[in-house]
């Protein structure tokens, strides 16, 4: 803790003195050391970064290359106030948090992903390769009025390579520890005076940091956090006339990776005392050694096919932009399940036989678990070496068709405007099954009849469809040369339906219905409509061309939706009635709405050598969507619920200082105070912190580039990221009666005071040589091999948390070229 405070204090001191020293400098706007002022598209128009009245973090093509950024996850690590959880549950899953506005698994996007002006509509695309990236912009705060659906927390705006008037070939690749390999390349060339193309592709592989040591030889080894993926695509841009531009893109890719990289950490203090095993009550941060001994080789397969076409037509005083997009992303996950910890399959012949065989072979389980000669004499956890866990199968297949048309003024007068309309259709199939493991392998199908090798014991299976209709517009007015008034408004209407696909059959294990929803009635189709106006208003005052002040207000909106049908019946039967939990979870969840204020400044001083940006903000989020995981004798359950009211307020400050030619220092920090003001699902959590929200983040950077000859330079880059303490659940320093109290009355209370992730810092180093056309760089990520937790998912009624370890040290060599 003293180390953390010292680093944070040093960063804040650097920021503070940098700001004080800049006030007296002359304000000018010009290129410095060959670095031109960055241009962004933060309001769907090209503007200097200093002129944008919003918090925007930007990584240019040079920054992306010099930092070795390949994934969205890596880019976010350079952005203060933004965190991401990925590579934990499944490859298509990314939990992004911007200034406390959290994403929720199984809900819609909380961040708009815009690539080359086209809005992506599937959360699974966020961490995928999109092409030869030229710029990565992160906009913070509600952006729906400008960027559309799902931008309640912010927007990622990506720009990829366009063809020019000559042949361009570029690429890079690396080899690294953990058998890491990456190669990507692009070719851009003209086909004629008016038409050009870009072809691009990427391959990436790693064995991962963790190993499965289970007794089954077929599943041992590099099966925990491995990844292999490839993607390729093309872009065709044509300008048949001076007024018309056509832009067509297509991309196809496949990924095969591991999944469910979790281990249970128990929070049962009375259980620990009664059994004399302190591991039954463990601080999640003390669980630094993860031991995997699964009998199933977990895997996650994803296939992506995308295509789009965009048209721009220049009228005399306006520009018409229209695009249409198609996306098809299919994902299937198969893995060891959690059922052994609560005995769902304990009476099945395979469970009994596998337990006896492993016990006789001398297999032991990681403390506090115990493997006995029979299931009754054992204390199991989830994801173990016996067949008693069962097999989890998750399917998420989604097809999207979307289109937008927008007309915007192009004149230089004091008034600018835009108007447009948007449509989206989503067809999603989502299912989760717990199937029996008979020791004969794992099928990847959701429903398997009795007599198969994996008869289905529990099933959620739904077809969800969504139609979105939206209209939007904006106005900008400059009454004086220094004052700019801007306003935008978007109105969304989302019509959503769900059709349950679960057959009304009995579970061969328990004898009850395969979906507990059938125990209280039939599963019926449902329909809901969600609508919301999203205004945004901004005032910018230009003190000088390089000193800008602004005020911003915006409303964010994320539609509600449907949990797996039957969720409410499970919560009522297995938690509210059995444990008296009083949970208000239902088969559908409400829309999320936020109202955010921001005041900030942007300075470009000392001839552009010193750049300082700062902001304070406050956001009230109503019905924040929040993901929860439940497990019990019924199997497993994933739901989205609502936190009625959350307050988020904080401050950001960032400094970039070009101290000497070829030497750049950067520092950026965010401090955030969050508080749950109302929560009807769990009323006693009022006053707790917003989940998945780091209390602070700090980024420090040093970049050096010095010539050693006319065509050769040495480079060095050091980047440090400090992420503050983080709660991942609304239940924090509190206790809960758990399912264990049913089996062991009086000692089954869970205590969740030790489930906050500690702060952690990661240092990355890069050093190399470069010329105009090639570069060679050695790198070390996580230099000190810091052990930290990627994610902690408390399951309060279960009696513990499901945690994922973070990445360890990677050492590698990267080469790149461009001609």
Secondary structure by P-SEA (a helix, b strand, c coil): caaaaaaaaaaaaaaaaaaaaaccbbbbbcccccccccccccccccccccccccbbbbbcaaaaaaaccccaaaaaaacccbbbbcccccccbbbbbcccccccccccccbbbbccccccccccccccccccccbbbbbccccccccccccccbbbbbbccccccbbbbbcccccccccbbbbbbbbbbbccccccccccbbbbbbcccbbbbccccccccccccccccccccbbbbbcccccbbbbbbbbbbbbbbbcccbbbbbccaaaaaaacccccccccccccbbbbbcccccbbbbbbbbbbbbbbbbcccbbbbbbcbbbbbbbbbbbcccccccccccccaaaaaaaaaaaaacccccccccccccccccccccccccccccbbbbbbbbbbbbbbbbbbbbcccccccccbbbbbbbbbbbbbbbbbbccccccccccccccccccccccccbbbbbbbbbccccccccccccbbbbbbbbbbbbbbbbbbccccccccccccccccccccccbbbbbbbbbbbbbbbbbbbcccccbbbbbbbbbbbbbbbbcccaaaaaaaaccccccccccccccbbbbbbbbbbbbbbbbbcccccbbbbbbcbbbbbcccbbbbbbbcccccccccccccbbbbbbbbbbbbbcccccbbbbbbbbbbbbbbcccccccccccccccccccbbbbbbbbbbbbccccbbbbbbbbbbbbcbbbcccccccccccccccccccccbbbcccccccbbbbbbbbbbcccccbbbbbbccccccbbbbcbbbbcccccbbbbbbcccccccccccccc
